[in-house]
């Protein structure tokens, strides 16, 4: 389940659709996420006292049975860049977590098979 939260940023259907368009294929690729809560927070920071560019931050948090608390955060002066960087990093994070879980499962199976085999 995907939840999108806007923080210090007006909710926008355009921003929502961009995030869904980029994250949708990732969520479909990793079947283990089916029973997890994926929360994406879209945030904009700007200083009321100093002029300068806005800073967009996109952060993700995954909670569930398999993945307890996976978090990632990317920031950029451009919303699209921050989103793209988060999606790329999120894919890498999930891939490494899936590999780690698979490796752990193989070790347990080898230990059980060797002990009782």
N, C-alpha and C positions, 0 to 999 in steps of 0.2 A: 504494500500500500504506500503510495506516495503522497506526502503532505507538503505543501508549499506555504512558507510563512514569510510575510513581508515585515521588515523591521526598519524604521526610519525611512520608509519608501512607500509611496502610494501604491496600493495594489493595482496591478496592470495585467490585463488579459494578454497583451503582447509579451510581457516578461514571462508570464506563466506558460504561454504556449512555446516560447523559446526553450525554456527549461525542460518541459515535457518532451519536446521534439528531440533534444539532445540526450536526456536521461532515459527515455523510453526504451531504446534499443539495448542499453546497458542493463536495465532491469529485466528485460526479456531474456538476455543472454545468460544471466546468472539465476538459474532456477531456484537456488537456495534462498533467494530474497523473497520468494513468493509469500512466505509466512512472517515477514519482517516489516517493521515500520521504518520507512525511509523518509526523513524530514530534511527538506532543503530550506535554508533560511537565506533570503535575499535582502541585502542590507546596503544602505548608502550612507557614507559619512561625509559630512562637510562641516567646516569650521564656521561658526557664526561670527567669529572675531577676526579671522584671517581669510583673505581671498586666495583662491587657488583651485586646483581641480578637485572634483569629487572623487571619492574612493569607493568603489563597489566591491562588496565582499559576498561571496557565495559559499555557504558552509553546508556540510552534510553530516547527518548522524543516522546510523543504522542501529536499531535495537531489535532483538529477537532471540530466539533460542540458539541458533547456530552462531550468529555474530552478535556478541553481547553489546559492545559499544564501539563501533567503527566511526571515527570522526575524521573529517578533512575540511580544510578551509583554504580558499584562494581569494586573493584580492588583486584588483587592477583599477586603473583609471577608466576602463571601459567595461561595461556590463557583459558584453559578448565575450570578451577575452577572459574575464574572470570565470564565466560559465564554462567556456571551452577548456580552460586549464583545470577546473574542478572535475569535469567529466573525464578527461584524460587521466588525471591522478586517481580518480575514483575507480576507474577500470583497472589500473595497476594495483591499487590497494586490494580490491576484491580478488584479483587473480592471485596475488601473493597469499592472501588469507585462505583461498580455496586450496592452493598448493600445500600450504602449511597443514591444513586439516587433512588433506589426502595423505600426506607424509606421516602424520601422527596416526592415522587410521591403519596404514600399512604396517607401521612399527608395532602397533597393538596386535594386529592379526599375525604378524610373524612371531611375536613373543608367545601368543596363545598357541599357535600352531607348533612352535618349537618345544614348548613346555608340555603340551598334552599330546603331541603328534607322535 
